[in-house]
Amino acid sequence: MDKPPVKMMDPTLAEMGNHLSDAMKILESGKLESEQGKERRKLSWKDFPGPLQGDGQDVVSILQLVQNLMHGDDDQQGHRRMQYVGEQGHMALLGHSLAAYISVLERERLRKLTTRILSDTTLWLCRLFRYENGSAYYHEDDREGLVKMCRLAINTHYEDYATEGFTLLSSKHPVIYQSAACRPGLGQHLCSQLGLPLSSLCIVPCNTMFGSLHQMDVALLDKLIRDDRESGKLPLLLIANAGTPGAGHTDKLSRLKELCVQYNMWLHVEGVNLATLVLGQVSSTVTAATKCDSITLTPGPWLGLPAVPAVTLYRHEDPALSLAAGLTSSQPVEKLRALPLWLSLQYLGHDGILQRIKHASQLSQQLLEHLKTLASIKTSTPSPPSVFSQDNSAPSSGGSVEGYLAGERDILDALNRWLGEQLAQQVPLSGVDVVELEDEGTCVRFSPLMTAAALGTQENDVAALVEKLGEMIPVLSCTLRFRQDFKDEVLQQASLSYIEDQSWPGLGGVRYEARTTDLDEDKRQYRVERINSDLLKKLMELDTDLYFSDGPEFCEEKNCIFIGMATEDLDVAELVETIVSIGRDIEESGKLFENMTEVVRRGIQEAEQQLQKANEEKLMEEGVLRQIPLVGSVLNWFSPVQASVKGRTFNLAEGCLDSTEPVYSVKAQMIKEASLDSPKSVTKRFPGQKLFRRHGAGSDSVSDTSSVSQLEESFRETAHVQAIDAEEAEVPQEHHVHIVAEMALSDQRVPEGQETESVDTLR
C-alpha cells in the first residue's frame, strides 16, 4: 500500500519564519555591532535623518538600525529595557507577518481562511472563559469593545437610529452608568466616541456604609435608574468590574444582572479577575460574569503574549444590528486581527493557558499569606491583585505608632510611595507598582495576573519581596515616630528652621538661618543659600546611614536640607546638634573670607606707607651722594656702608606689615619643641561605627564616646592643624617679603620713577 504523499511546507512561509527568527535574535542579542560601528553610531544615528540611499540597504543593516534605536541608551543606563520574549511571544509576532502575507491571497481563498481563523479563535475563547454561545470582536484598543457595545445597545433601543441618527437621542436622553471605581477617563472616552454629552454619563458611588468600599452601591444605583426613568431618560448600559483597576475588587454581578434585566439595560463587565474563569475553582462573584451581556478580555498580559488584540465576547441575536454597530465586517483583512491570538492559543494549548493563570493566582495567594504575618501591613483585597500598604495604627517592631499624626494622610502616602518604589527597584521581577486609591490612599499593588507571565515571576521572587518588606517596615515605623522628635529638636535651635513638607518620605526638612541681621535681604538670601549648599555637601560626606537631599524636585521651599529614613538606633538630638555645629563653622569661615578683601586692602596701603618710609630713612642714612650711580659706587668701594636690612612680613589675619625677627625666633622654638614632643594621637571611630547612633541601641554602637563629641573633637583638631599650617605658611610669605625689602633697601641705587617696584611685587 502506497504511503500518502507528504505535503511540503510553502517555501515562502518557511522563509518568513526563518527571517523572523533571525530578526528576533539580532534585535535581542545586542552583539551584532562591532566596536567601530558603535563609535560611528554614537556620532550618526541620533542625528537628523538623511536622504534614502540610492542603491538601498541590506536586511542586516536595517535591523541594526532598529536595534540601535531600541537599545541605544542602554550603555548609559546599565540595563536592558526590553523584556525577554519567549517562544509563545514569537508565535504572536509571527502572526502579524503572516497576516500581511495572507492578505495577498485571492479573495475566495482569503475569505475561507479568515472565516476559519475567526471561528476557531472565538470557539476556543468562549470555552476557556465559560461564555456559551458568544460572539467575539477583536480590537487593538481595549476600550474599543465597550464603545461597540454601546453602539449595539443604542441600535437596539432606538429602532430608527440608522436613519434618524442623533435626533432620536434628543427626544429620549440615553444614560450610561459607571462605577466610581472604574478606570479614569473611561466614561469620557465613551461619550467622545459616541457623540454624547457628558450629562449622559452617570457615576455610581461605591458602598460607603456596608460592604466593600470599592463595590458599586446597588441600592443607590436602583434609585438613580428610577429617577432617570421618571425624568424621561433612557437607562442604556451599565459598566461593572470583575477586578477594579486599582485594587481588584469585583462588583456584585449577580445583583447587578437582575437590576439590568428589570430595567432592560445592557450589562458589560471588564477586569483582571475575568482571567480566573479558566480555572477549575472560581469565585461565584466572578462566575456571574458569564451571564452578562458582554465581557472584555485582555489575554495579552495574562498569558505574556505581545501585540495580541483584546477580545470582547457578547451575545446578541440580530446579526444586522451587530453589523450596524461595527462588530462584524465584510472585509476579510479585518478578520485577520485574530491571527496572532489564533497561533498563540494553539502553541500554548489548554494546559499551558491554565498553568499560566494558575501560577499567577498562586503567587498572589503566597504573598497574601505572608502579609498576614507582617506587622503594620493592611491588605485591601482578599484575592489577586494583592494591594497593601503600611498602616499607621498597627504596632511595629519598635513600638506602637497608634494615634501618631492622626489625619495626616499625606505623610503615610509619601512613606508608602517610597516603599513601593524601593520594592520595585530592589525586586524588579515582582512587578509591584504604586497605586492611588480614593479611600486607602497610596498603596503598593502586586498584580501577577498582569505582570507574572511577561516578567517570569517565580515563588522565589515573592519570597524576596516579603524579605524586603520585613526589612523596610521597621524603618517606616521608626521614621514615623522620629518625625515629631526631629521637629521638636529643630524648633529648639535658634539657627535652624523646620520645613514642613508632608510629601517627603523621611524625617523632614531643615534650613540653617544666618545670624547676621545687618545685611539687606538679597545678600542675606545669598548667604543662606551658600551656607545650606555647603552644609548639605558636608553632611553627605559624613560616615552615616542617613540620606541627605535638597528635597523633592518640585518643592516650594528653597535652600533646604531634607533627611531621609531613620532606623531604630538614631540619635535625633545628636543629628540636630551636628547640623547646627557644621552650619556654624561654615558661617564663621564665610565671614572670615568676606572680611579678607577689606583686610588685605588696608594692609597693602599700610605696607606702601612703611616701605616709602624705609626708603626715606635709607636716603637720610646713606646721604645724597651715594644715590648718584657713578659717585655712589666709588664711595661704596672706598667706604662701604653697613646698612641694616629690615625684613618684613605681611600678616593677612591682622592686615599689617611686621618685622620678621620675632617670626624666626618663634619658629625655631616651635621646631625645637616639636622634636622633643611625641606625636599627638587622633581620636578615631572603630571600623563600622556610624554617626548619629545611640550607645547600646544597635550593633554598630561599639564605643562609649558620643558621636557628637567625636565630631566636635575632629573639628577642633582640624581647626588647630589649620591654624598651625597658617602660621607656618606665613614663613615663606615673610621670607618672600623679606627678600623684596632687601632688594629695595640694598646699596644699589634705584632710578627715579621705580621706587614703588617693590610694592607692585608685593601685590
Buried (B, 14 or more C-beta within 10 A) or exposed (E): EEEEEEEEEEEEBEEBBEEBEEBBEBBBEBEEBEEEEEEEBEEEBEEEEEEEEEEEEEEEEEBBEEBBEBBBEEEEEEEEEEEEBBEBBBBBBBBBBBBEEBEEBEEEEBBEBBEEBBEBBBEBBBEBBBBEEBBBBBBEEBBBBBBBBBBBBBBBBBEEBEEEEEEBBEEEBBBBBBBEBBBEEBBEBBBEBBEBEEEBBBEBEBBEEEBBBBBBBBEBBBEBBEEBEEEEBBBBBBBBBBBBBBBBBBBBBBBBBEBBEEBEBBBBBBBBBBBBBBEEEBBEBBBBBBBBBBBBBBBBBBBBBBBBBBBBBBEBEEEEBBEBBBBBEEEBEEBBBBBBBBBBBEBBEEEEBBEBBBBBBBBBBBBBEBBEEBBBBBBBBEBBBBBBBBBBEBEBEBEEBEEBBEEEBBBBBBBBBBBBBBBBEBBEBBBBBBBEBEEBBBBBBBBBBBBBBBBBBBEEBBBBBBEBBBEBBBBBBBBBBBBBBBBEBBEEBEBBBBBEBBEBBBBBBBBBBBEEEEEEEEEBBBBBEBBBBBBBEBBEEBEBBBBBBBBBEEBEBEBBBBBBBBBBBBBBBBBBBBBBBBBBBBBEBBBEEEEEEEBBEEBBEEBBEBBBEBBEEBEEEBEEEBBEEEEBBEBBEEEEEEBEEBBBBBBBEEBBBBEBEEBBEEBEEEEEEEEEEEEEEEEEBEEEBBBBBBBEEBEBBEBEEBBBEBBBEBBEEEEEEEEEEEBEEBBEEBBBBBBBBBBBBEBEBBEEEEEBBBBEEBE
